[in-house]
Amino acid sequence: MAAKTIPDNAAPYIRTAKAVGDVPQERRCLRCTTRFVSEGFGERICRRCKGLNAWRNAVSVTPGQSRRR
């Protein structure tokens, strides 16, 4: 059986349901506790903290907090 392709303009428009509480609002960063505007309830770390090497490389902030053995 041959594979059928669907042209891009024929693809149906699909909307995903968004939770009622998932709205942009001002929240506190879980890392540095400063206030920032969050895109939704899944974003709890501010942009400044996400830009740090420790965040990007998943390096623990203080020694001894690693889960590796």
C-alpha positions, -999 to 999 in steps of 0.1 A, spaced: 0 0 0 14 34 -9 18 61 17 -5 90 12 5 125 20 -18 153 30 -11 187 16 -3 214 42 -34 235 33 -57 204 37 -46 197 73 -75 204 98 -71 231 123 -67 215 157 -71 235 189 -58 222 222 -78 228 253 -62 251 278 -68 249 315 -89 277 330 -62 287 354 -35 287 328 -33 325 322 -3 349 320 2 366 354 28 379 377 45 351 398 75 346 420 105 327 407 111 295 426 148 300 424 155 337 432 120 347 445 118 378 423 85 387 406 82 381 368 54 378 343 47 341 336 31 328 304 12 302 324 12 281 355 39 258 341 64 286 341 78 292 376 115 301 369 122 336 356 141 343 324 172 355 342 176 323 362 170 302 331 199 320 315 224 310 342 249 282 335 237 263 366 202 261 352 212 253 316 238 226 326 217 213 355 245 219 380 234 220 416 235 254 433 253 242 464 277 213 468 262 181 482 228 184 466 235 160 437 213 129 434 241 110 417 259 82 437 
